[in-house]
Amino acid sequence: QIKKQCDQKLIIRMKTECVPCSLNLETQCPAGYTKVTNSTGIPDCRYYLEIKTHTLSFPGCRHHCVKEFEQPECCQGHWGPDCMGK
């Protein structure tokens, strides 16, 4: 039997919002995403606090998250919703 469907595995990456590192331990990824960083995450961002007329910038942390899903795709030489051959 010739394989008609060749699904593509896709990985979507995202980062959580930048927050003070001490608060980032509790940060969760959105539903369906898996956290790939642990502890306080990665200190590669800045967050901002507005105090009256000034905006202050502080170094912060965020987590990296991934989501895997299969994108249905037909193998070469097949097409349509049922991946029919020639």
C-alpha positions as CSV (number, residue, x, y, z in Angstrom):
1,Q,0.0,0.0,0.0
2,I,1.3,3.4,-1.0
3,K,1.4,6.0,1.7
4,K,-0.8,8.9,0.7
5,Q,-0.6,11.1,3.8
6,C,2.7,12.6,4.9
7,D,1.8,14.8,7.8
8,Q,4.3,17.5,8.8
9,K,5.3,17.9,12.4
10,L,5.3,21.6,13.4
11,I,6.8,23.1,16.5
12,I,5.6,26.5,17.6
13,R,7.8,28.4,20.0
14,M,6.8,31.3,22.2
15,K,8.1,33.2,25.2
16,T,6.1,34.2,28.3
17,E,5.8,37.8,29.4
18,C,8.9,39.4,31.0
19,V,8.5,39.7,34.8
20,P,10.8,40.1,37.8
21,C,12.9,36.9,38.0
22,S,11.7,36.2,41.6
23,L,8.1,36.1,40.4
24,N,8.8,34.0,37.3
25,L,9.0,30.6,39.2
26,E,5.2,30.4,39.1
27,T,4.8,31.4,35.5
28,Q,3.0,28.9,33.4
29,C,2.9,28.4,29.6
30,P,-0.4,28.9,27.8
31,A,-2.7,25.9,27.5
32,G,-1.3,23.2,25.2
33,Y,2.3,24.5,25.5
34,T,5.1,22.8,27.3
35,K,7.7,24.8,29.3
36,V,11.2,24.1,28.1
37,T,13.0,26.4,30.7
38,N,12.9,25.8,34.4
39,S,13.4,27.6,37.7
40,T,13.2,31.3,37.1
41,G,13.6,31.0,33.3
42,I,16.0,33.0,31.2
43,P,17.1,36.5,32.2
44,D,17.0,37.9,28.6
45,C,14.4,40.7,28.8
46,R,13.4,43.9,30.5
47,Y,10.1,44.9,32.1
48,Y,8.9,48.4,32.8
49,L,7.3,50.1,35.8
50,E,5.5,53.4,35.4
51,I,6.0,55.7,38.5
52,K,4.1,58.9,38.1
53,T,5.9,60.7,35.3
54,H,8.7,58.2,34.8
55,T,9.0,54.8,33.3
56,L,11.7,52.6,34.8
57,S,13.2,49.6,33.1
58,F,14.5,46.5,35.0
59,P,16.1,43.3,33.9
60,G,13.6,40.4,34.1
61,C,13.1,36.8,33.2
62,R,10.7,34.8,31.0
63,H,10.1,31.2,30.1
64,H,10.3,29.5,26.7
65,C,7.4,27.3,25.7
66,V,6.8,24.9,22.8
67,K,3.8,23.3,21.2
68,E,3.9,20.4,18.8
69,F,1.2,19.6,16.3
70,E,0.8,17.7,13.1
71,Q,-0.2,19.5,10.0
72,P,-2.0,17.1,7.6
73,E,-0.3,17.0,4.3
74,C,-0.5,14.7,1.3
75,C,2.6,12.8,0.0
76,Q,4.0,13.8,-3.3
77,G,1.7,12.8,-6.2
78,H,-1.4,12.9,-4.0
79,W,-3.8,15.8,-3.4
80,G,-7.2,16.8,-2.1
81,P,-8.9,16.2,1.2
82,D,-8.5,12.5,0.9
83,C,-5.0,12.6,-0.6
84,M,-6.1,10.8,-3.8
85,G,-3.5,9.6,-6.3
86,K,-3.3,10.3,-10.0
